[in-house]
Amino acid sequence: MTRTTFGVPDLDDVAGHWVDAEEIAHLPSLRNQLGQSHVNSDLTSTSWLVAPPFTLGYHTGELRVDGRTPAAQRFRWKPWGVLREHRGDGLLIRTDTRMALSRDLLLWQISVTNEDDRTRTVELSQDLYAMVAHTETGYGWLYDVPWNHGNHHDFMALERIRATTGGRAPSYLLSPAPRLLRLGRPRVPGIQRDEDTGPMLLDDALPSHFSPDKEPEPRTGVAATVRSLQVSSGDDGPGPVLDVDGPVTLTPDDEAAFDAFVLTPGTAVSFDLRLDAAGQSGTVLTHGNHPDSLQIGVEDGRLWLGITGEREYGTETLPDGTWHRVSARVEADHAVLTVDGKEVARTRHWTESHRWTSRTTEDPEPQLTVEDTRSAARAGYAFSGPSPALSSLGAGGRATWTLDVEPGQTLTVGIACAYGTDTDDVRAQARAAARDFEATLRAGEDGWHRHWTHMFTPGNPDFSGHLPTLDTQDAGLAKTYYMGALQLLYMRNTRIRPGEPVFLTGGPRLGPTTTYFWDHSEWSRMYALLEPAGLRSWLLRVLAGPYRESFGIDARSGGPLGNAYSANDHALFRLIEHYVCITGDTGFLDTPAGAATVLEHLERLGFGWRDRRRPATGGVLADFGDDPWQLLECVPSYTGVVASFNGAYVGTTRSLAGLYRRRGRHQDADRAAAEARQLADAVLDLYAGDGRWHIRRPDATDTIGHCLDFGLVAASLHEDLDPRVRREMADFVESDLLVAGWMRALSPNDPIAATSDRPDHGAGGAFCAWPGVTAHGLARLGFRDRALTLLRDLSSAASGGLWGQAMEIVTGPDGRPRARVAERGVSNRETIAGAAGAEAVMSALFDLNPSFADGGDPESLPDSITVDGIGTLSGIRRRPHGA
């Protein structure tokens, strides 16, 4: 905050500030309660725009000023939009890009200020691309994006296209990663790694986290014979990259793999091909198995060439039973297919699309309409201010203004783009927005302010609950708390499930309908306070599904997503516990959820350690197996018996003992308490000294210094730890993990740190929830002052916006470490778990920790809590459910 704050601050004081482009890695996002998008490095374009059931491919087009494409020099994020700015040659160009609140409408305002001492004639030229598609399926973590050839998720290729904006990269077609060359039946497209058993390094690889409602793409090879396969590079190297002389006989189910190599400009892949049956359709050759892979195949006997969302077909049917020399040559911006020395197909730039068509009209004012030939999606553009010269460019169009700008004068134009399924409607929506452009901008901004006020207002029309108000003279602490609240509002979506707000886990590049169990648990108190009805509904849907076999659900289809997480038992138990203890809805425990009641699910979760025990690792503590992707993903040694979730099981087992006592089940309570004691003793035996913990596996024991062990053990076993261990744990956090107003998840001094560089769970930075978890642990260990110091500094790491999934530690221009939202890998620009800092303000500083272990009575919650030297949290208590 820019001033001492009392009560709920104005939203403008919480939202972002100007940040220079060189200071940030992950560019700001756009959201509007229906969808999400990313701005790019130029002044106007956006990518990754998705508002189910609509998705937009590629990007929306760049702005040229006097024929040049300026890069944004600085950015300012607000919940309602992103400002971008470029100053040079006597001109200040400022743009405002928005997704209109709760509307399928994009808005751009472009302002030109003449800072020269002479009149300037300025030509603005804005490309207009709305590669929009309409689909009801395919919204998993890796959601479908429209390409010229079909819909699929191609993370790496779309990021390469984004990298061309602002004049940065000249081309996007070729991946820099080595990939295997295969003949025959392709692998499942979209699992962005070459081998099922290969590592997922996240620089050119992704797991297969697709929506369960999506039909798998066909995987068919051909009946054919291939010989004289040769790959030559374009750099005049000493010899061929690959040379396979002998014949390879293929059937539609066959696959033959060869060495990996990188496609570089000028690379040629050549082979003799004989089709052994007429009229076939299938794949002959693939470089890798990524969606953007170079591929050659046949359809009804016609050869085709595919790469990065494009597919071009030869005009003639290839006869079977005869040999033909087939060659594909790739350049930086196109690929060419030849047969027997004759060119038969050539890919084109993404803007020269076969799929979308556009047309312009001038009466009564200029408008552009874009139509998708593969779905019902339509988009319409209209303009505010001076009328542009408008031209159609195949898949889109271009608007051009010639403006005479006096010294010191600012001239402004506006663009509105509506999308939907009815051409007349999108044209009318865009025209209405453009005709009263300033009012359209104001309406969205006012709506965000209204939602913000309602978040803290009992009985408001937007949420089924409200959040407590923090009054404090500590500006840093207030910033952390209210930024956490804004993170929740910003991640909210009201269309995925009509009548039930959904709080998305991440994005915009991933998960437009996805909720992770673990991430939701990081703000479980706030969830139960703000949206108890939504949390209740969400829990019932989750518990009715296979929650132990996935990391979350597609909130749109309700189906499971991804691989299992060892965190699920702890996460879902905590969500149920906080919901019941805060709302007083004890009847929820007896409510059916699938084949069991919520209480039966709660017992399964809380006692989840029982069926995870293995004699080889002691037979008492849970052994989480040998798959690191089920625990911390990027820390290879973090498998087997770990302190973190075993500590969490101590907490859940003790909570169940308290719940049993409340229900009069005293024998069950005594048994659970005894088991919790046994578990606690076994967890304490894992302590390795100096704040570190042992990892136990059947064949080895390692030592690790990770914040997850610290946070979960401190949360559940703080009363079991002696003062020496408490201080060692706290000192370890301060000496090894805390840095630059943020922290590292893993100690950089650990031997495994060199192979755990990911900036969310490794030594390169920390997941956005870990500072909140760590602050909670510090307070539970008796170091509230350290928790306060950690929490008040968190806002500095948000890169001018809100917290991202991964916050990396980098060296600033002054040579000192600083934290910023990471972009590398597949990190999300925002993640709902970033609210964990605000959650920790309540739990660590105001001791708001409702639990079955303490009776779980919401009447025991105070309406306000005052802590000397910190402030007052008011408006806490909720009326019992149904009262």
Residue pairs with C-beta under 8 A, 6 or more apart in sequence:
1 9
1 13
1 14
1 475
1 476
1 478
1 479
1 482
2 13
2 475
3 13
3 475
4 473
4 475
5 13
5 472
5 475
5 478
5 482
6 471
6 472
6 473
7 469
7 471
8 452
8 453
8 456
8 469
8 482
9 478
9 482
10 449
11 79
11 448
11 449
11 452
11 486
12 78
14 452
14 479
14 482
14 483
14 486
15 77
15 78
15 79
15 486
16 28
16 76
16 77
16 78
16 798
16 800
16 801
16 802
17 76
17 800
18 74
18 75
18 76
18 83
18 85
18 800
19 74
19 75
19 76
19 799
19 800
20 73
20 74
21 41
21 71
21 72
21 73
21 74
21 75
23 799
23 800
23 820
24 75
24 799
24 800
24 820
24 821
25 799
25 808
25 820
25 821
25 822
25 823
25 824
26 799
26 804
26 820
26 821
26 822
26 823
26 827
26 829
27 38
27 39
27 40
27 41
27 75
27 823
27 829
28 38
28 39
28 75
28 77
28 82
28 800
28 801
28 829
29 36
29 37
29 38
29 39
29 77
29 82
29 507
29 508
29 801
29 829
29 830
30 36
30 37
30 38
30 39
30 46
30 49
30 81
30 82
30 97
30 98
30 99
30 508
31 37
31 79
31 99
31 490
31 491
31 508
32 51
32 98
32 99
32 100
32 101
32 102
32 103
32 444
33 101
33 102
33 451
33 492
33 493
33 494
33 495
34 51
34 99
34 102
34 103
34 104
34 493
34 494
34 495
35 49
35 50
35 51
35 52
35 54
35 99
35 104
35 493
35 512
36 48
36 49
36 50
36 51
36 99
36 504
36 507
36 508
36 512
37 46
37 47
37 48
37 49
37 50
37 56
37 99
37 508
38 46
38 47
38 48
38 162
38 508
38 509
38 829
39 45
39 46
39 72
39 75
39 82
39 84
39 97
40 46
40 47
40 59
40 162
40 165
40 166
41 71
41 72
41 162
41 163
41 165
41 166
41 168
42 62
42 63
42 69
42 70
42 71
42 72
42 84
42 165
42 166
42 167
43 62
43 63
43 70
43 71
43 72
43 84
43 85
43 86
43 93
43 95
43 110
43 166
44 60
44 61
44 62
44 63
44 84
44 95
44 97
44 108
44 110
44 126
45 59
45 60
45 61
45 62
45 63
45 165
46 59
46 60
46 97
46 106
47 58
47 59
47 60
47 158
47 161
47 162
48 145
48 158
48 507
48 508
48 509
49 55
49 56
49 60
49 99
49 106
49 508
50 56
50 139
50 143
50 145
50 508
50 512
51 99
51 104
51 495
51 512
52 139
52 495
52 496
52 512
52 513
52 556
53 134
53 135
53 136
54 104
54 132
54 133
54 134
54 377
54 419
54 420
55 132
55 133
55 135
55 143
55 144
55 145
55 146
55 151
56 130
56 131
56 132
56 133
56 146
56 419
57 131
57 132
57 133
57 145
57 146
57 147
57 158
57 309
58 129
58 131
58 147
58 158
58 161
58 350
58 351
59 129
59 161
59 162
59 165
60 106
60 128
60 129
60 130
60 417
61 126
61 127
61 128
61 129
61 396
62 69
62 126
62 127
62 165
62 166
63 69
63 70
63 93
63 95
63 110
63 124
63 125
63 126
63 127
64 123
64 124
64 125
64 126
64 127
65 86
65 91
65 93
65 112
65 122
65 123
65 124
65 125
66 122
66 123
67 123
67 125
68 167
69 165
69 166
69 167
70 86
70 88
70 93
70 166
70 167
71 86
71 166
71 167
71 168
72 84
72 85
72 86
72 166
73 85
73 86
73 87
74 84
74 85
75 82
75 83
75 84
75 85
75 800
76 82
76 83
76 85
76 800
77 800
77 801
78 445
79 448
79 486
79 489
79 490
80 98
80 101
80 444
80 445
80 447
80 448
81 96
81 97
81 98
81 99
81 107
81 444
82 96
82 97
82 98
83 94
83 95
83 96
84 94
84 95
84 97
85 92
85 93
85 94
85 95
86 92
86 93
87 93
87 115
90 114
90 115
90 116
90 120
91 112
91 113
91 114
91 115
91 116
91 120
91 122
92 111
92 112
92 113
92 115
93 110
93 111
93 112
93 113
94 110
94 111
94 113
95 108
95 109
95 110
95 111
96 107
96 108
96 109
96 111
96 441
97 106
97 107
97 108
98 106
98 107
98 108
98 441
98 444
99 105
99 106
99 107
100 106
100 107
100 433
100 440
100 443
100 444
101 443
101 444
101 447
101 448
102 447
102 494
103 418
103 429
103 444
104 418
104 419
104 420
104 429
105 416
105 417
105 418
105 419
105 429
105 430
105 433
105 440
106 415
106 416
106 417
106 418
106 419
107 414
107 415
107 416
107 417
107 433
107 437
107 440
107 441
107 444
108 126
108 414
108 415
109 412
109 413
109 414
109 415
109 437
109 441
110 124
110 126
110 412
110 413
110 414
110 415
111 410
111 411
111 412
112 122
112 124
112 403
112 405
112 410
112 411
112 412
113 405
113 408
113 409
113 410
114 120
114 122
114 405
114 406
114 407
114 408
114 409
114 410
115 408
116 407
117 407
118 407
119 404
119 405
119 406
119 407
120 404
120 405
121 402
121 403
121 404
121 405
122 402
122 403
122 405
123 400
123 401
123 402
123 403
124 400
124 401
124 403
124 413
125 398
125 399
125 400
125 401
126 388
126 398
126 399
126 400
126 415
127 351
127 393
127 396
127 397
127 398
128 368
128 370
128 381
128 396
128 397
128 398
128 399
128 415
128 417
129 351
129 370
129 395
129 396
130 356
130 370
130 379
130 381
130 396
130 417
130 419
131 146
131 353
131 355
131 356
131 370
131 372
131 395
131 396
132 146
132 356
132 370
132 372
132 377
132 378
132 379
132 419
133 146
133 151
133 372
133 374
133 375
133 377
134 372
134 375
134 376
134 377
134 421
135 144
135 151
135 375
137 144
137 211
137 213
137 214
137 215
137 557
138 144
138 151
138 210
138 211
138 213
138 214
139 211
139 512
139 513
139 554
139 556
139 557
140 209
140 210
140 211
140 212
140 214
140 511
140 513
140 514
140 554
140 561
141 209
141 210
141 510
141 511
141 514
141 552
141 561
141 562
142 153
142 155
142 190
142 206
142 208
142 209
142 210
142 510
143 153
143 211
143 510
143 511
143 512
143 513
144 151
144 152
144 153
144 211
144 214
145 151
145 152
145 153
145 154
145 158
146 355
146 372
146 374
146 375
147 154
147 291
147 309
147 310
147 350
148 309
148 310
148 311
148 350
148 353
148 354
148 355
149 306
149 309
149 310
149 311
149 355
150 374
152 189
152 190
152 217
152 291
153 190
153 210
153 291
154 190
154 290
154 291
154 292
154 308
154 309
155 192
155 206
155 509
155 510
155 826
156 175
156 177
156 192
156 204
156 290
156 292
157 172
157 175
157 290
157 291
157 292
157 308
157 309
158 509
159 509
160 169
160 172
160 173
160 175
160 308
161 172
161 350
163 169
163 172
164 170
164 171
164 172
170 332
170 333
171 332
171 333
172 308
173 307
173 308
173 330
173 331
173 332
173 333
173 334
173 335
173 347
174 263
174 264
174 265
174 330
174 332
175 204
175 262
175 263
175 288
175 290
175 292
176 204
176 262
177 203
177 204
177 262
177 288
178 260
178 261
178 262
179 194
179 260
179 261
179 262
179 263
179 287
179 288
179 289
179 290
179 293
180 194
180 195
180 257
180 258
180 259
180 260
180 287
180 288
181 231
181 242
181 257
181 258
181 259
181 260
181 261
181 269
181 285
181 286
181 287
182 255
182 256
182 257
182 258
182 285
182 286
182 287
182 289
183 226
183 229
183 248
183 250
183 254
183 255
183 256
183 258
183 284
183 285
184 221
184 222
184 250
184 251
184 254
184 255
184 256
184 283
184 284
185 219
185 220
185 221
185 252
185 253
185 254
185 255
185 282
185 283
186 219
186 221
186 255
186 283
186 286
186 289
186 293
186 295
187 194
187 219
187 255
187 286
187 289
188 208
188 216
188 217
188 219
188 289
189 217
189 289
189 290
189 291
189 293
190 206
190 208
190 210
190 217
190 290
190 291
191 206
191 207
191 208
191 289
192 204
192 205
192 206
192 290
192 291
193 199
193 200
193 204
193 205
193 206
193 289
194 260
194 288
194 289
198 205
199 205
200 206
200 207
200 629
202 634
202 758
202 825
202 826
203 824
203 825
204 290
206 826
207 562
207 563
207 629
209 561
209 562
209 563
211 513
211 554
211 556
211 557
211 559
211 561
212 554
212 557
212 559
212 560
212 561
213 554
213 557
213 559
220 252
220 281
220 282
220 283
221 250
221 251
221 252
221 253
221 254
221 255
221 282
221 283
221 284
222 250
222 252
222 275
222 277
222 280
222 282
222 283
222 284
222 297
222 298
223 250
223 251
223 252
223 275
223 276
223 277
223 280
224 249
224 250
224 273
224 274
224 275
224 276
224 280
224 284
225 247
225 248
225 249
225 250
225 273
225 274
225 276
226 247
226 248
226 250
226 271
226 272
226 273
226 274
226 284
226 285
227 245
227 246
227 247
227 248
227 271
227 272
228 244
228 245
228 270
228 271
228 272
229 242
229 243
229 244
229 248
229 258
229 269
229 270
229 271
230 240
230 242
230 243
230 244
230 269
230 270
230 271
231 240
231 241
231 242
231 243
231 261
231 267
231 268
231 269
231 270
232 240
232 241
232 267
232 268
232 270
233 241
233 261
233 264
233 266
233 267
234 264
234 265
234 266
234 267
234 268
234 331
235 264
235 266
241 259
241 261
241 267
242 258
242 259
242 261
244 258
248 256
250 256
250 284
252 280
252 282
263 287
263 294
263 330
265 330
265 331
265 332
266 329
266 330
266 331
267 329
267 330
268 327
268 328
268 329
268 330
269 285
269 287
269 294
269 296
269 327
269 328
269 329
269 330
270 325
270 326
270 327
270 328
271 285
271 325
271 326
271 327
272 323
272 324
272 325
272 326
273 284
273 318
273 323
273 324
273 325
273 326
274 320
274 321
274 322
274 323
274 324
275 298
275 301
275 318
275 319
275 320
275 321
276 320
276 321
277 320
278 301
278 319
278 320
279 300
279 301
279 317
280 298
280 300
280 301
280 320
281 297
281 298
281 299
281 300
282 297
282 298
283 295
283 296
283 297
284 296
284 297
284 298
284 326
285 294
285 295
285 296
285 297
286 293
286 294
286 295
287 293
287 294
287 295
288 294
291 309
292 307
292 308
292 309
293 306
293 307
294 306
294 307
294 328
294 330
294 335
295 305
295 306
295 307
296 303
296 304
296 305
296 306
296 326
296 328
296 337
297 303
297 304
297 306
298 304
298 318
299 313
300 317
301 317
301 318
301 319
301 320
302 313
302 314
302 315
302 316
302 317
302 318
303 313
303 314
303 318
303 326
303 337
303 339
303 344
303 345
304 311
304 312
304 313
304 314
304 337
304 345
305 311
305 312
305 328
305 335
305 336
305 337
305 345
305 347
306 312
307 330
307 335
307 347
308 347
308 350
309 350
310 347
310 348
310 350
312 337
312 345
312 346
312 347
312 348
313 345
314 337
314 339
314 344
314 345
315 344
316 344
318 324
318 339
324 339
324 340
325 339
325 340
325 341
326 337
326 338
326 339
327 337
327 338
328 335
328 336
328 337
328 338
329 335
329 336
329 338
333 349
334 346
334 347
334 348
334 349
335 346
335 347
336 343
336 345
336 346
336 347
337 343
337 344
337 345
337 346
338 344
351 393
351 394
351 395
351 396
352 394
352 395
353 394
353 395
354 373
355 372
355 373
355 374
355 395
356 370
356 371
356 372
356 373
356 394
356 395
356 396
357 370
357 371
357 373
357 394
357 395
358 368
358 369
358 370
358 371
358 392
358 393
358 394
358 395
358 396
358 397
359 368
359 369
359 392
360 366
360 367
360 368
360 369
360 390
360 391
360 392
360 397
361 367
361 369
362 390
365 382
365 383
365 387
365 431
366 382
366 383
366 387
366 388
366 390
366 399
367 380
367 381
367 382
367 383
367 390
367 427
367 430
367 431
368 380
368 381
368 390
368 392
368 396
368 397
368 399
369 378
369 379
369 380
369 381
369 423
369 426
369 427
370 378
370 379
370 380
370 381
370 395
370 396
370 397
371 377
371 378
371 423
372 378
376 421
377 419
377 420
377 421
378 419
378 420
378 421
378 422
378 423
378 426
379 417
379 418
379 419
379 426
380 417
380 418
380 419
380 423
380 426
380 427
380 428
380 429
380 430
380 431
381 397
381 399
381 415
381 416
381 417
381 430
382 415
382 416
382 427
382 430
382 431
382 433
382 434
382 435
383 399
383 413
383 414
383 415
383 416
383 434
384 413
384 414
384 415
384 416
384 434
384 435
384 437
385 411
385 412
385 413
385 414
385 437
386 401
386 403
386 411
386 413
388 399
388 400
388 401
388 413
389 399
389 400
389 401
389 402
390 397
390 398
390 399
390 400
391 397
391 398
391 400
399 415
401 413
403 411
405 411
414 434
414 437
415 434
416 429
416 430
416 431
416 433
416 434
416 437
416 440
417 430
418 425
418 426
418 427
418 429
418 430
418 433
419 426
420 426
420 429
433 440
448 489
450 462
451 462
451 489
452 486
452 489
453 460
454 460
454 461
454 462
454 463
454 466
455 462
455 463
455 466
455 467
455 485
455 488
455 489
455 530
456 466
456 467
456 468
456 469
456 485
456 875
457 466
458 466
458 875
459 466
460 466
463 501
463 530
463 531
464 531
464 532
464 533
464 534
465 528
465 529
465 530
465 531
465 532
465 533
465 878
466 529
466 530
466 875
467 485
467 526
467 529
467 530
467 875
468 529
468 842
468 873
468 874
468 875
468 876
469 873
469 874
469 875
470 477
470 478
470 481
470 482
470 841
470 871
470 872
470 873
471 871
471 872
471 873
471 874
472 478
472 481
472 870
472 871
472 872
473 871
474 788
474 792
474 870
474 871
476 791
476 792
476 793
476 795
477 788
477 791
477 792
477 841
477 845
477 870
477 871
479 792
479 795
480 791
480 792
480 794
480 795
480 837
480 838
480 841
481 837
481 838
481 841
482 838
483 794
483 795
483 798
483 802
483 803
483 837
483 838
484 523
484 526
484 834
484 835
484 836
484 837
484 838
484 839
484 841
485 526
485 835
485 838
486 802
487 802
487 803
487 830
487 832
487 834
487 835
487 838
488 503
488 523
488 526
488 530
488 832
488 835
490 802
490 830
491 503
491 504
491 505
491 830
491 832
492 501
492 502
492 503
492 504
493 501
493 502
493 503
493 504
493 512
493 513
494 501
494 502
496 502
496 513
496 555
496 556
497 555
497 556
500 533
500 534
500 537
500 538
501 531
501 534
502 513
502 515
502 534
502 538
502 555
503 515
503 520
503 527
503 531
503 534
503 832
504 511
504 512
504 513
504 514
504 515
504 555
504 832
505 511
505 514
505 515
505 516
505 519
505 520
505 552
505 828
505 831
505 832
505 833
506 514
506 516
506 519
506 805
506 828
506 830
506 831
506 832
507 828
507 829
507 830
508 828
508 829
509 826
509 828
509 829
510 826
510 828
511 828
513 554
513 555
513 556
513 557
514 552
514 553
514 554
514 555
514 561
515 538
515 552
515 553
515 555
516 551
516 552
516 565
517 542
517 547
517 551
517 552
517 565
517 567
517 568
517 571
517 572
517 575
518 551
518 565
518 567
518 568
518 571
518 833
519 552
519 769
519 831
519 832
519 833
520 527
520 538
520 571
520 575
520 832
521 567
521 570
521 571
521 572
521 574
521 575
522 769
522 772
522 773
522 832
522 833
522 835
522 836
522 839
523 832
523 833
523 835
523 836
523 838
523 839
524 574
524 575
524 577
524 578
524 579
524 839
525 578
525 582
525 839
525 842
525 843
525 848
525 850
526 835
526 838
526 839
526 842
527 534
527 535
527 575
527 578
527 579
528 535
528 578
528 579
528 581
528 582
528 583
529 582
529 876
529 878
532 579
532 582
532 583
532 585
532 878
532 881
535 575
535 579
536 579
536 583
536 585
536 588
538 555
539 572
539 575
539 576
539 579
539 593
539 598
540 591
540 593
540 598
541 553
541 558
542 553
542 572
543 572
543 593
543 594
543 596
543 598
543 601
544 593
544 594
545 553
545 558
545 559
545 560
545 594
546 560
547 560
547 568
547 572
548 564
548 568
548 569
549 560
549 564
550 560
550 561
550 562
550 563
550 564
551 561
551 562
551 563
551 564
551 565
551 568
552 560
552 561
552 562
553 559
553 560
553 561
554 560
554 561
563 627
563 629
563 630
564 630
565 571
565 630
565 631
566 624
566 630
566 631
566 645
567 631
567 645
568 605
569 604
569 605
569 606
569 608
569 645
569 648
569 649
569 652
570 605
570 645
570 648
570 649
570 651
570 652
570 712
572 601
572 605
573 602
573 605
573 606
573 652
573 655
574 652
576 588
576 598
576 601
576 602
576 605
577 602
577 655
577 850
577 851
577 852
577 856
578 850
579 585
579 588
580 586
580 588
580 589
580 852
580 856
581 850
581 851
581 852
581 856
581 857
581 858
582 850
582 858
582 861
582 878
583 858
583 878
583 880
583 881
584 857
584 858
584 859
584 878
584 879
584 880
584 881
584 883
585 880
585 881
585 882
586 881
587 881
587 882
588 598
588 881
589 597
589 598
589 599
589 602
590 597
590 598
590 599
591 597
591 598
593 601
596 604
602 656
602 659
603 656
605 652
606 649
606 652
606 653
606 655
606 656
607 652
607 653
607 656
607 672
607 675
608 622
608 649
608 652
609 621
609 622
609 646
609 649
609 653
609 679
612 622
612 623
612 624
613 619
613 620
613 621
613 622
613 623
614 623
614 698
616 623
616 698
617 623
617 640
617 641
617 696
617 697
617 698
618 641
618 682
618 696
620 678
620 679
620 682
621 641
621 646
621 679
621 682
621 683
621 686
621 696
622 641
622 645
622 646
622 649
623 640
623 641
623 696
624 630
624 631
624 639
624 640
624 641
624 642
624 645
625 639
625 640
626 639
626 640
626 697
627 639
628 634
628 635
628 636
628 637
628 638
628 639
631 638
631 639
631 642
631 645
632 638
632 706
632 708
632 761
633 758
633 761
634 756
634 757
634 758
634 760
634 761
634 762
635 704
635 706
635 746
635 752
635 756
635 761
635 762
636 752
636 755
636 756
637 695
637 702
637 704
637 752
638 695
638 704
638 706
639 695
639 697
640 695
640 696
640 697
640 698
641 686
641 695
641 696
641 697
642 693
642 695
642 709
643 683
643 686
643 687
643 693
643 694
643 709
643 712
643 713
644 706
644 708
644 709
644 711
644 712
644 713
645 712
646 679
646 682
646 683
646 686
647 683
647 709
647 712
647 713
647 715
647 716
647 717
648 712
648 715
648 716
649 679
650 676
650 679
650 680
650 683
650 716
650 717
650 720
651 712
651 715
651 716
651 717
651 853
653 672
653 675
653 676
653 679
654 672
654 673
654 676
654 716
654 853
655 851
655 852
655 853
656 672
656 852
657 668
657 669
657 670
657 672
657 673
657 676
657 853
658 669
658 851
658 852
658 853
658 854
658 855
658 856
659 852
659 856
660 666
660 668
660 669
660 672
661 669
662 852
662 855
662 856
680 717
680 720
683 713
683 717
684 717
684 720
684 721
686 693
686 694
686 696
687 693
687 694
687 725
688 694
688 703
689 728
690 728
690 732
691 705
691 710
691 728
691 729
691 730
691 731
691 732
691 733
691 736
692 703
692 704
692 705
692 709
692 732
692 747
693 703
693 704
693 705
693 706
693 709
693 713
694 701
694 702
694 703
695 701
695 702
695 703
695 704
702 752
703 750
704 746
704 747
704 750
704 752
705 732
705 736
705 737
705 746
705 747
705 749
705 750
706 745
706 746
706 747
706 750
707 733
707 737
707 743
707 744
707 745
707 746
707 766
707 770
707 773
707 774
708 745
708 761
708 770
708 773
710 729
710 732
710 733
710 737
710 774
710 777
711 770
711 773
711 774
711 776
711 777
712 773
712 777
713 721
713 729
713 777
714 721
714 729
714 776
714 777
714 778
714 780
714 781
715 773
715 776
715 777
715 780
718 726
718 777
718 780
718 781
718 782
721 729
721 781
726 781
726 782
726 783
729 777
729 781
730 778
730 781
730 783
730 786
732 747
733 743
733 774
733 777
733 778
733 786
734 786
736 744
736 747
736 748
736 749
737 743
737 744
737 745
737 747
737 766
737 774
738 790
739 809
739 817
739 819
740 797
740 809
740 816
740 817
740 818
740 819
741 793
741 794
741 796
741 797
741 818
741 819
742 765
742 766
742 771
742 793
742 794
742 796
742 797
742 807
742 809
742 819
743 766
743 770
743 771
743 774
743 790
744 763
744 764
744 765
744 766
744 809
745 760
745 761
745 762
745 763
745 765
745 766
745 767
745 770
746 752
746 753
746 756
746 761
746 762
746 763
747 753
747 763
748 763
750 756
750 763
753 762
753 763
756 762
756 763
757 763
757 764
758 764
758 806
758 825
759 765
759 766
759 806
759 807
759 808
759 809
759 822
759 824
759 825
759 827
760 766
760 767
760 768
760 805
760 806
760 807
760 822
760 827
761 767
764 808
764 809
764 822
765 806
765 807
765 808
765 809
765 819
765 822
766 806
766 807
767 805
767 806
767 807
767 831
767 833
768 803
768 804
768 805
768 806
768 807
768 831
768 833
768 834
768 836
768 837
769 831
769 833
769 834
769 836
770 836
771 790
771 791
771 794
771 836
771 837
771 840
772 791
772 835
772 836
772 837
772 838
772 839
772 840
773 836
773 840
774 790
775 787
775 790
775 791
775 837
775 840
775 844
776 787
776 839
776 840
776 843
776 844
778 784
778 786
778 787
778 790
778 844
779 787
779 840
779 843
779 844
779 845
779 847
780 844
784 844
784 845
787 840
787 844
787 845
788 845
788 870
791 837
791 840
791 841
791 844
791 845
794 803
794 837
796 818
796 819
797 803
797 807
797 818
797 819
797 820
797 821
798 804
798 821
799 820
799 821
801 821
801 829
801 830
802 830
802 834
803 821
803 830
803 831
803 834
803 837
804 821
804 822
804 827
804 828
804 829
804 830
804 831
804 834
805 822
805 827
805 828
805 829
805 830
805 831
805 833
806 821
806 822
806 825
806 827
806 828
807 819
807 820
807 821
807 822
808 819
808 820
808 821
808 822
808 824
809 817
809 818
809 819
810 817
810 818
810 819
810 820
811 817
811 818
812 818
821 827
821 829
841 873
842 848
842 873
843 849
845 867
845 870
846 865
846 867
846 870
846 873
847 865
848 861
848 865
848 873
848 876
850 856
850 858
850 861
854 860
858 877
858 878
858 880
859 880
861 876
861 877
861 878
862 876
862 877
863 874
863 875
863 876
863 877
864 872
864 873
864 874
864 875
864 876
865 872
865 873
865 874
865 876
866 872
866 873
